[in-house]
Amino acid sequence: RAQCEKTSRPLPRNERWRPNLLSSSNMKSSAAALFLLLAMAEAFRSPPSLSSRAGDSRHTITSRVVELRAATLEAPPTEVAAEDPQADGEEEEFVWTKNWYPLVPVEILDLAKPHKFRLFGTDVVVWNDGPLDNGGGTFQPKKDRPKNAKKSEGTWRVFVDSCPHRRVPLSEGRIEDDGSLLCSYHGWRFDGDGKAVAVPQVDSNELELIKSNPKSDCGSYPVTIVDGLMYVWPETGSDARIESALADVPVNDRFDQADAVKDGSVWKGPWSYRELPYGHDYFLENVVDPAHVPISHHNVVGSRYGDQTLNLKTGKPLDKTGFSIVSPGDAANAGGSSTTFKAPSQVLIEAKFGDGAKQWLELYTSPSRPGFCNHVGRMVIQKDASGGMPQLLRAFTAPLPKWLNHLLAPSFLNQDALFLHGQERSLTFGEEYVTSRPQTGKKAGDSYASAVMPCSADRGVMMFRSWMAKYGKGFIPFQGDKTMPPVDNNVVFDVWNSHTKHCKYCLGALRNIGRIRAMSFLASALVASLRPRILGVLGSTAAAAGLAGVGLVMTKLIGLFYKFEFSHADNH
């Protein structure tokens, strides 16, 4: 459908339930930025069996060959194919753009400004249509606003980031006091439904003609907010409103959301957001792969020098809606764990603890553009039967400011981002396995299993790639330029463009830290030059050095809002 087709925002049934947990002043953020997948690393670990210790080499080699042959895109692992009740039957076709996709947690967004994101290769503008309160909701200069007037929270909107007038980006515009979105090129203004409401250069008769022309409407996407997370339906038009209202939003359905709010039996960590420098499918491949966690995330989650044995089995068989893999409970992992892929955007990793306590990692992604994806995630903990938090999980609920939680996230995310960024580009540039566009001139070995060398520990990876081939048609239908960007580690380490510039918490912290740095250096200079007689030479020198040291620490901290580098060679 045309990206600027007329639409209005639907009211999906899911929006009727929207507990407002993330808007509170609760600063209990999770320390999970450093420990985010601890449960995955530990839960999937199991001791080697006695038979493997005995070293039955013939059995081992034979079983590995069988699994390697089965682990292809054309034929998923043999037991998966055998368990799939729909393997030979017909089922409804999967369409990428007829699903809800998580885009960004709304709590990090500034209500007063438009924000640019990307979805399926299309630039979109996210904005809030709330007017100023206290009688300030008119189109007026800032100086004419009533005293103490503040922007009210209206409805979040997502448009194609293109003004119908001359196709310039609306994300470079502004939100006016009356709640309209203004294009800063010629001053055209639009309401929340994408309709033109003002064109300053024309008279009322011409304005009515412009309004009556469907070309003057912005392309508006259906939007819903569930538990503080914005979901977008990536199609415009009246059909999209109807279809989105009938579709389920991917949420954590493992507990009763309403009861959890009432009785406090579930702790929900803060949402995190980042545009990661690798594709939607590579993110999903990575989070259904527990084998990489203690290796890639050495010293953050697990150790590369520990026991890496995995005992993975198929849980939910592969079908259009996804699949799951499980690690049965044993002496080392009494509760067991599971990883569930809910197509096309959610992975739930569940670890069980004693007396009914559970931990979930809610991991979401949406296709941003070729070589990038929008990632949103958080940790959720269900307390035990007595209402207590398991000792092992209490560290995750440590009170951290949200900006610090966000600042720590790259220390985990950048560890495997280097690999996925390079892997996707290597396979794409070599035409070995391409998912950012329909593959042309296919070679004999163009499947994922032919391009790589899978083993039995890659069960989740190969099941996901089987899903991509069978249901996802082997590629993501990006719009516009489908060119894969080159390998660039500066992009991998870039925090400013991937997160900071979107986040009001991090931008606020950055301003405050900048002030502290300036005051520290100023105070250092004043102490050194004006206080020797009072403090003495040694005292003033020490005080000046200390204040300068504070300024240097602030400088280092400021740098982390822009770039976070990581080297595995230095991670001993």
Number of C-alpha atoms within 10 A of each C-alpha: 9 9 18 24 19 20 22 20 25 18 16 20 14 17 16 11 12 15 15 12 13 19 11 8 7 12 13 17 22 27 25 22 23 20 18 21 24 19 21 27 20 19 27 28 25 22 14 13 10 8 11 11 8 8 10 10 11 8 11 12 10 11 13 14 13 13 20 18 16 19 28 20 22 15 16 23 22 13 13 23 17 12 13 14 12 14 14 8 7 7 10 7 9 16 12 19 16 14 22 24 26 29 28 29 22 21 18 22 19 15 22 21 17 23 22 19 21 20 23 24 19 19 20 24 22 23 28 26 26 23 24 23 17 14 14 20 21 16 15 12 9 10 7 10 18 14 10 10 15 18 21 18 15 15 16 18 25 29 27 27 26 21 26 21 17 9 9 16 19 27 26 17 21 20 24 23 26 19 27 27 27 25 22 17 14 14 15 21 24 23 18 23 19 26 23 27 19 19 19 12 11 11 9 12 8 12 16 14 10 20 16 13 10 14 16 22 25 29 27 31 31 28 28 29 24 19 18 20 20 21 22 23 26 22 25 24 20 16 12 23 22 15 16 26 21 13 15 12 22 20 18 16 8 10 11 10 16 12 11 14 14 9 9 13 20 23 18 20 20 26 25 21 24 25 25 27 30 28 28 27 24 20 25 23 19 18 22 26 20 25 21 18 25 23 21 22 25 19 15 20 21 22 17 16 9 10 13 20 14 17 16 21 16 20 15 18 20 24 20 19 13 21 22 22 24 21 22 18 17 12 9 13 19 15 19 21 26 24 27 20 26 17 22 28 22 23 27 23 25 23 25 20 21 12 13 13 22 21 23 25 23 18 22 28 27 28 30 25 31 27 27 26 26 27 22 21 23 19 24 21 23 24 22 17 12 10 14 13 19 18 7 8 18 13 13 20 20 14 14 14 18 21 20 15 21 25 20 17 21 23 15 22 20 22 22 18 21 22 13 22 24 19 14 23 21 16 17 19 14 10 17 19 25 23 24 24 18 15 16 8 8 12 11 8 12 17 20 22 21 15 14 11 10 19 16 18 17 21 23 28 21 27 29 27 25 26 24 21 19 18 21 20 16 22 18 24 21 21 14 12 11 17 13 19 14 13 17 12 15 11 16 27 23 22 25 19 15 21 21 24 16 21 22 16 19 23 18 13 17 20 12 12 18 17 13 16 23 16 16 21 20 15 17 23 16 13 21 18 13 11 17 14 10 10 15 11 13 10 16 21 17 16 18 23 17 15 20 21 16 18 24 15 14 19 16 11 16 17 14 19 23 17 18 19 15 19 9 13 6 6 11 8
